[in-house]
Amino acid sequence: MSDILNMLKTDNIKSAIGRRGTVVIASAFRKRYRLEDGAEIIQEATPEGVLIRPAVTVPVRPYSPREAAGFILQNAVDRKDYQAARQRVKAMGLDADDIPHDPIR
């Protein structure tokens, strides 16, 4: 029950905007939402005002042309789709027979 009371006490905390537009997020909110120095946030316009929430970022790993060709070939669903995938891989300048995959015959 004390957790609920503590949350209610920290649901509305007043702060001010600095000269350069900086806003200090209260310690209770930083702890609750695990916002550390340098954490990314999203600012979203809502009918009530500006919503500030944690951003979720996922690192993107670029695939090599051979890996991409493997995905194209492996995801073919039937013979017609597989033939189209082979043509697409050929257009990439690669030989489908040199790419590891399970061919559809």
N, C-alpha and C positions, 0 to 999 in steps of 0.2 A: 504494500500500500504506500510506503514511503517513496518508492520509485515513481509512482503515478503523481504524487504530490510534488516531488522535485521536478518532474517534467512539466506539470502545470505552471509552476513558478517560473520556468525558463522558456515558456512558449512565446512570450511577448517581452522583448528586451529592447529598450530604446537606445539608439546610437545616433551619431551625427555624420554628415558627409564632410570630408576634409576639402581643403582648397583645390586639390587636384582630382577630386571625385572619389577619393579613397573612402571605403567604408570598413570599419573595424567590426569583425564578426565576434560576438561574445564568446568567451572561453567555453561556456556551457554548450553552445552550439558546435564549436569546433571539436570538442571532445565527442559529443553525441554523434556527429556526422563524419568523424575521423578526418577533419580538414587540417592538414599540416601545412607548414610554410611551403609555398609553391604549388599547392594543390590546384587543379584546374576546376573551374566552376562554369556554369551556364547561367546567363542572365536572360530571363524570359519575360516578355510583356504579357500581363494578364489584365482582365478588367479591374482587378483590385489594386494593381500596381506592379512593381517589379518582383519577380520570383527569382531568388538566387538558390541554385541547387548544385550538388556535386556533379561533375562531369565524369562520364565513364569513357575512358580512352582505351582502345585496343591497338596494340602495335600491329602494323601491317608488314607482312613479309612478301616482298616481290618474288614471283616465281620465274624461273628460267623458261625460255621458250620450250625446251624439252619437257619440263614439268607440266607446262600449260598444255602441250600437245598430248601428254599422257592423260590429263584430266578430260580433254575433249574426246579422245578415243575410248577411254574407260567408261564414260557416261552415255555412250550410244545405247539406245533402247531397243533397236531392231536393225535388221540388215540395211534398210534404206538409210536410217540415221547413221549407221556405222560407215556406209559409203560416203555420205556427206561429211562425216568427221574426217575421213581419210583425205578428202579433197581439201578440207579446211587446213589440215596439217601440211599438206603439200603446198598450199598457198603461203604457208609460213616459212617455206624453204626447207622443210624437214621431210624425211622419209618415214612414213608410218611404220614400216617394218623394222626400223631401228629404235622405235620407242617401246619400252616395256609396257604391255597391256594384254588383256585377254580379248582376242579378236572374236567378233561375231561372224560366223560363216553362213 
